[in-house]
Amino acid sequence: MQPFTYASPRSAADAVAAFDRAGDGASYIAGGTSLYDMMKLDVARPRHLIDVTAIAGLDAIETEGDTLRFGSLATMSDVARHERVLADYPVLAESLWKAASQQLRNMATVGGNLLQRTRCIYFRNGTGNPSAVGAYPCNKRQPGSGCAAIDGLDRGQAVLGQSEACTAVSPGDWPVALTALDASIELLGPQGRRVLPIGELYRLPGATPHLEFTVRPGEIITAIMVPKTAAGRQSTYHKIRDRESYAFALASAAVALDMNGARVRRAHIALGGVATRPWRADAAERLLVGQQLTPETALAAGRAALAGATPGRQNGFKIELGARTVADALMIAAERNA
């Protein structure tokens, strides 16, 4: 265990100030369900932990007005079982229920969940010293060391958004649902408060896969905002995994539908488990506008969502699996009462 200092500020502004004073090596911690893992794996080595769980008000869930607002410290469990979310936005509730066990949902926060790091086996089982015996090169852990997954075991890797430096899949479920519903993120940092569309939160790996998020140094996520839409009622989060009990997605789809009778007025579609970031399926959404939703048009949309996918050696099955996951999600959502 590496030594670290610990602070527990009482306001978001105090947390930002504590981070600024701590300097290099500082890290915020909330539920800790991801950071503790990264510390045990020697991926994260914070020298200063700033515990934000004592900040009052950041766990609020607000459903009045034209926007859903989730405080970043609201737990996954509290959001998933909220009466309004369950009734009007099943895609959000399902993305949280299917993400983790009850014990983890009771601890993990919806803000921290946005910043999960990949579950790539080489990232999690590599080492900070790429010259060590048995080490796996990983550009996320050690920039410039290489990517063992490209010529290695890549069954769980991405087929969309990869680069020559990294093929690691984005692990989240909740971020995929938020991406489909055009959510935005409120952040507070040394330069003040700003709002960021969730589509701008995640970086493609490119040549710098160790830079995963656009959060600036010292910034803390304070809230997640989701614009209300009638499409929320006809929505679902459909997740395919190796086992039913809280495994990470091989493919998933978040879908919300705005219907005009049997025809699609607008579709919201985002993919998980197949890309290096939560993946908005714009081409599939456009294809469905004005169409009658049938199993055939749903599958055509699924195929459009995976257009341009590039398989590795062992994950080519994800392309057809992803297309059919989208198709199934569309039909599930269509059957729900608007």
GULOTI-669162 format. One line per 3 residues: their letters; for each residue x negated, y, z of C-alpha. Coordinates in Angstrom, 3 decimals. Example, Ala and Ser with C-alpha at 12.3 -4.5 7.8 and 13.67 -1.06 7.14 Angstrom:
BEGIN
as) -12.300:-4.500:7.800; -13.670:-1.060:7.140
END
This chain:
BEGIN
mqp) 0.000:0.000:0.000; -1.295:3.425:-0.935; -1.026:6.170:1.721
fty) 1.472:8.959:1.085; 3.025:11.908:2.881; 6.777:12.185:3.404
asp) 9.197:15.120:3.525; 12.984:15.258:3.914; 14.277:18.690:2.812
rsa) 17.853:19.802:3.510; 18.587:21.638:0.251; 17.780:21.228:-3.431
ada) 15.843:24.519:-3.367; 13.796:23.288:-0.399; 13.112:20.023:-2.253
vaa) 11.801:21.916:-5.276; 9.628:24.082:-3.002; 8.283:20.981:-1.229
fdr) 7.414:19.417:-4.582; 5.654:22.602:-5.654; 3.611:22.690:-2.429
agd) 2.702:19.010:-2.700; 1.301:19.374:-6.215; -0.018:16.446:-8.241
gas) 1.199:13.040:-7.148; 4.544:14.220:-5.763; 7.702:12.221:-6.449
yia) 11.341:12.601:-5.481; 13.050:9.591:-3.949; 16.756:8.932:-3.438
ggt) 18.083:5.352:-3.327; 14.584:4.072:-4.072; 15.802:0.984:-5.901
sly) 13.606:1.746:-8.912; 10.707:3.681:-7.383; 9.984:1.027:-4.745
dmm) 9.746:-1.558:-7.521; 7.325:0.628:-9.445; 5.213:1.173:-6.333
kld) 5.026:-2.550:-5.596; 3.997:-3.198:-9.204; 1.331:-0.469:-8.936
var) 2.981:1.399:-11.808; 3.829:4.376:-9.583; 1.337:5.598:-6.977
prh) 2.906:8.710:-5.432; 0.846:10.601:-2.895; 3.805:12.650:-1.657
lid) 7.385:11.367:-1.349; 10.160:13.928:-1.124; 13.324:12.233:0.150
vta) 16.383:14.071:-1.184; 19.055:11.921:0.466; 19.649:14.421:3.292
iag) 20.709:17.206:0.900; 24.364:17.974:1.620; 26.806:18.207:-1.270
lda) 24.795:16.415:-3.933; 26.973:13.314:-3.506; 30.220:15.081:-4.460
iet) 32.510:13.665:-7.152; 34.730:16.336:-8.742; 37.473:15.433:-11.228
egd) 39.515:18.643:-11.469; 39.350:21.046:-14.410; 38.111:20.101:-17.863
tlr) 34.901:18.382:-16.736; 34.014:15.424:-14.556; 31.136:16.364:-12.279
fgs) 29.093:13.769:-10.424; 26.568:14.940:-7.869; 23.247:13.239:-8.499
lat) 23.261:11.585:-5.058; 26.666:9.945:-5.525; 26.105:6.212:-5.374
msd) 26.868:3.917:-8.249; 29.477:2.198:-6.068; 31.294:5.403:-5.175
var) 31.567:6.535:-8.790; 32.511:3.075:-10.090; 35.428:2.703:-7.676
her) 36.689:6.293:-7.875; 40.397:6.171:-8.695; 40.268:8.775:-11.466
vla) 37.216:7.225:-13.111; 38.755:3.760:-13.038; 42.044:4.956:-14.527
dyp) 40.877:7.448:-17.130; 37.259:6.530:-17.970; 36.805:2.757:-17.738
vla) 33.651:3.005:-19.872; 31.960:4.838:-16.993; 33.178:2.497:-14.265
esl) 32.298:-0.638:-16.243; 28.801:0.587:-17.065; 28.148:0.859:-13.329
wka) 29.891:-2.373:-12.246; 27.937:-4.371:-14.817; 24.591:-2.781:-14.045
asq) 23.607:-4.242:-10.685; 24.644:-6.218:-7.629; 26.885:-4.670:-4.975
qlr) 23.908:-4.197:-2.660; 22.015:-2.194:-5.272; 25.091:-0.192:-6.282
nma) 25.550:0.821:-2.647; 22.010:2.257:-2.561; 21.275:3.460:-6.085
tvg) 22.322:6.972:-7.085; 23.767:8.013:-10.436; 21.082:10.670:-10.826
gnl) 18.200:8.330:-10.143; 19.746:5.742:-12.443; 19.127:8.061:-15.395
lqr) 15.368:7.850:-14.871; 14.882:4.086:-14.744; 11.769:2.884:-16.474
trc) 11.659:-0.033:-18.880; 11.911:-3.713:-17.989; 9.324:-4.718:-20.634
iyf) 7.452:-7.713:-19.209; 4.079:-6.272:-20.208; 4.820:-2.939:-18.555
rng) 5.946:-4.613:-15.348; 3.240:-7.275:-15.282; 0.332:-5.343:-16.667
tgn) -2.289:-3.501:-14.689; -3.624:0.000:-14.435; -7.024:-1.414:-15.401
psa) -6.778:-2.741:-18.973; -10.232:-4.349:-18.715; -9.259:-6.535:-15.762
vga) -9.027:-10.302:-16.205; -5.518:-11.265:-17.299; -4.495:-7.661:-17.908
ypc) -1.870:-6.837:-20.515; -2.426:-3.645:-22.497; 0.513:-1.261:-22.170
nkr) 0.563:2.273:-23.484; 3.245:3.247:-20.970; 1.039:2.248:-18.046
qpg) -2.317:3.149:-19.546; -2.059:5.508:-22.528; -4.259:4.381:-25.397
sgc) -4.709:0.815:-24.137; -2.395:-0.765:-26.743; 0.915:-2.624:-26.727
aai) 0.816:-6.342:-25.929; 4.478:-6.768:-26.897; 3.916:-5.991:-30.572
dgl) 1.987:-9.220:-31.106; 3.342:-10.979:-28.029; 6.660:-12.033:-26.531
drg) 9.167:-9.551:-27.912; 12.544:-11.244:-27.460; 13.748:-8.490:-25.150
qav) 12.212:-5.602:-27.052; 13.877:-2.872:-29.085; 14.894:-3.094:-32.742
lgq) 15.716:0.630:-33.006; 13.469:3.583:-32.233; 10.184:1.683:-31.882
sea) 6.776:3.035:-32.784; 3.338:1.577:-33.423; 2.538:2.386:-29.795
cta) 5.587:0.911:-28.028; 8.658:-1.282:-28.540; 9.974:-1.262:-24.959
vsp) 13.741:-1.203:-24.612; 15.575:1.416:-22.564; 17.074:-0.497:-19.602
gdw) 20.068:1.554:-18.488; 23.812:0.955:-18.740; 25.147:4.169:-17.180
pva) 23.065:6.376:-19.540; 24.584:4.583:-22.544; 28.132:5.340:-21.380
lta) 27.194:8.963:-20.675; 25.633:9.240:-24.130; 28.848:8.073:-25.765
lda) 30.844:10.709:-23.863; 28.494:13.643:-24.608; 27.480:14.176:-21.003
sie) 25.040:16.842:-19.861; 22.588:16.972:-16.967; 22.092:19.833:-14.523
llg) 18.531:20.265:-13.251; 16.900:22.571:-10.732; 13.202:23.290:-10.884
pqg) 10.545:25.917:-10.226; 11.808:27.910:-13.237; 15.402:27.791:-12.007
rrv) 18.503:25.900:-13.074; 19.183:24.571:-16.560; 21.642:22.254:-18.301
lpi) 20.425:19.613:-20.722; 22.554:17.485:-23.095; 21.902:13.864:-22.239
gel) 20.781:13.255:-25.810; 17.816:15.514:-25.085; 16.819:13.798:-21.828
yrl) 15.176:10.737:-23.398; 12.144:10.801:-25.685; 11.378:8.375:-28.482
pga) 8.047:6.644:-27.800; 6.150:7.943:-30.829; 2.436:8.120:-30.027
tph) 3.073:9.025:-26.364; 5.322:6.333:-24.871; 4.195:7.208:-21.331
lef) 6.206:10.438:-21.714; 9.731:9.053:-21.436; 11.846:11.988:-20.231
tvr) 12.033:15.718:-20.843; 12.362:16.517:-17.127; 9.823:19.211:-16.263
pge) 7.411:18.909:-13.318; 9.239:19.602:-10.071; 12.734:19.440:-11.545
iit) 15.410:17.500:-9.718; 18.658:16.291:-11.268; 21.484:17.890:-9.298
aim) 24.580:16.848:-11.268; 25.955:15.013:-14.277; 28.798:16.619:-16.219
vpk) 31.125:14.724:-18.552; 33.636:16.638:-20.683; 37.123:15.257:-20.253
taa) 38.590:13.604:-23.320; 41.757:11.660:-24.062; 39.482:9.035:-25.606
grq) 38.346:8.117:-22.093; 41.415:5.947:-21.505; 40.761:3.849:-24.617
sty) 37.192:3.031:-23.695; 34.998:0.175:-22.584; 31.434:-0.800:-21.821
hki) 30.728:-4.206:-23.338; 27.504:-5.909:-22.293; 25.916:-9.131:-23.544
rdr) 23.216:-10.684:-21.376; 21.477:-13.971:-20.745; 23.443:-14.538:-17.545
esy) 26.612:-12.985:-16.204; 25.076:-12.044:-12.868; 23.537:-8.595:-13.335
afa) 20.943:-9.261:-16.003; 19.722:-6.503:-18.291; 21.466:-6.165:-21.626
las) 20.389:-7.991:-24.743; 22.911:-5.723:-26.439; 25.602:-3.415:-25.135
aav) 28.046:-0.874:-26.509; 29.871:2.040:-24.920; 32.974:2.929:-26.931
ald) 35.752:5.494:-26.526; 38.487:5.983:-29.108; 40.721:8.895:-30.043
mng) 43.480:7.268:-32.091; 46.238:8.622:-34.320; 48.572:5.653:-34.290
arv) 46.618:2.726:-35.724; 43.972:4.978:-37.280; 40.828:6.371:-35.730
rra) 40.768:10.125:-35.282; 37.352:10.015:-33.629; 35.116:7.281:-32.199
hia) 32.413:7.670:-29.564; 29.829:4.864:-29.816; 26.482:4.378:-28.086
lgg) 24.235:1.317:-27.919; 22.127:-0.186:-25.159; 19.725:-3.103:-24.963
vat) 18.562:-2.707:-28.555; 16.738:0.642:-28.638; 13.931:2.534:-26.968
rpw) 16.432:5.101:-25.641; 20.237:5.226:-25.272; 21.248:5.166:-28.927
rad) 24.111:7.195:-30.385; 25.651:5.408:-33.376; 26.534:8.442:-35.495
aae) 26.843:6.531:-38.774; 29.294:4.073:-37.229; 31.356:6.916:-35.788
rll) 31.599:8.639:-39.173; 32.517:5.412:-40.943; 35.551:4.897:-38.697
vgq) 37.137:8.358:-39.063; 40.542:7.977:-40.701; 40.253:4.191:-40.860
qlt) 42.700:1.670:-39.495; 40.866:-0.293:-36.833; 40.797:-3.968:-37.749
pet) 38.270:-6.705:-36.971; 36.809:-6.103:-40.437; 36.396:-2.336:-40.073
ala) 35.080:-2.816:-36.531; 32.375:-5.192:-37.766; 31.513:-2.818:-40.604
agr) 31.025:-0.092:-38.003; 28.875:-2.440:-35.938; 26.685:-3.140:-38.933
aal) 26.408:0.590:-39.624; 25.344:1.136:-36.019; 22.401:-1.244:-36.513
aga) 21.434:0.012:-39.969; 17.720:0.667:-40.082; 16.948:-1.775:-37.278
tpg) 13.522:-3.402:-37.542; 13.107:-6.818:-35.915; 9.964:-8.122:-34.310
rqn) 8.918:-11.755:-34.249; 11.540:-13.097:-31.816; 14.245:-10.437:-31.445
gfk) 15.798:-10.392:-34.903; 18.952:-11.933:-33.429; 19.631:-8.599:-31.718
iel) 20.654:-6.995:-35.010; 23.645:-9.259:-35.593; 24.324:-9.511:-31.859
gar) 24.340:-5.729:-31.569; 26.699:-5.344:-34.536; 29.157:-7.853:-33.095
tva) 28.889:-6.290:-29.636; 29.983:-2.953:-31.134; 32.795:-4.655:-33.048
dal) 34.077:-6.449:-29.949; 33.865:-3.241:-27.895; 35.900:-1.354:-30.488
mia) 38.648:-3.959:-30.417; 38.693:-4.061:-26.608; 38.974:-0.285:-26.430
aer) 41.708:-0.213:-29.085; 43.869:-2.551:-27.032; 43.832:-0.256:-24.015
na) 46.699:2.185:-23.580; 45.887:5.768:-24.500
END
